[in-house]
């Protein structure tokens, strides 16, 4: 399969790889929201961490992704887009925008869905930590939006 | 010496045609183009002579008689003819009965070209047992013995596995079948031409192999059908002009068959040299990678494997992204992620390799054209790509923090 140039660029030189501490450490940090979505047996796991300042603006974002080149590209691009956005602007990022920017083929749409899920999960985690009412995404822990089912045609 | 890119390390999928093979084939496209079944002119005779010579060479490679070789279009057809043809010939009860036509034994990690014919026979009233391989992937005589039934008519076990290269106990299983009077078929596509084969001492009744895996052309294969002790009979699956003594009708692919014969002769001549050289290169590849990277697993039996094949799982990285990082090296991924289905390899799953490792497996298939420089390049770039991906892998972080990722309740998506 041929990848788009943008996917290859994100794969080779990804933006914002990393984390704001170990799993334990970030749990303690109130200004960090963590979203981990996907599953190893499905071939992709995305970990997105956002650092939010007191004005409710995403100051910094970092990711770690186990997955194909498209999944890596989606998470890398998502971190670029998140920086400087408010929480509400962040969750407004749509998977279709990622698909368009990276020219993903139909079989890779689930990667963009996963990235959108990761953003919502991270924002929701931040809000929960800080006792903020998650007004427009109450039970959006792991939204199931048009995700390609992982276990297809098992034999 | 600079390495010429891309590097081909997928010889279990197919091999390039050896120049000696191509040279042998060329006249049969243009000047010696006759139909080998034309009995009344020299064009036919000369084509037939080419086919006869190829039959002798193919037979010599496996210590068979030329009369025991049936030409086909490849291993898939050979397997279909062997399995369906033997089942129809040796069935226990007529087709009208509900089931009970006979019992077939095979293994869950066979190639689809064996599994699917057996599954079709099950729909047509035969029973089948699919043996689970042990963790090391080697199917043993005792497992077949334990699965035998009074109505077992056919056992089909591959000689060496196409994904992991493990070598099954084929001579032993063949001996068992001969003791019990059961027909024994082996899909030897990955074995013949690479390793010494003797259908007499290895107790084989039916053996499939293919031209394009042994540096011959695509679209031509052979089926060995034993003629004595016991004489094996098959119901033809292709009807027509009665070619190949009625086993397989259809005008022979003369240039392909000539190439197949030449490829067999090259294998007979080069086998020992190729095997020793490739085994040394494979060991160099495996040892260098396992030395430089942690959490790496070589799948299948540690030593009972084809000299030119290795299948390696790299923990905490995903197969498709790994392939992307070594895009100048042509290998095969254990993950089917590149297709629409996200299922990891059923062979690796069959061995009990966890899904997360099966997703991150690469098969390296070395061959006659592989050089030491290519293997060195491969080692360097695989190690670099795995490290690059592990720097990005949340699973590798968790592993380093001592979190067991198999215990996490992952949200399925």
Interface residues (C-beta under 8 A of the other chain):
Chain A: X1 X3 X8 X11 X14 X17 X19 X22 X23 X24 X36 X37 X38 X39 X40 X41 X42 X43 X44 X45 X46 X47 X63 X64 X65 X66 X67 X68 X69 X71 X72 X107 X110 X113 X114 X117 X141 X142 X144 X147 X148 X150 X151 X152 X153 X154 X155
Chain B: X316 X317 X318 X319 X320 X321 X324 X325 X335 X337 X338 X340 X341 X342 X343 X344 X346 X354 X355 X356 X359 X389 X391 X392 X393 X394 X395 X396 X397 X398 X401 X403 X405 X410 X411 X412 X413
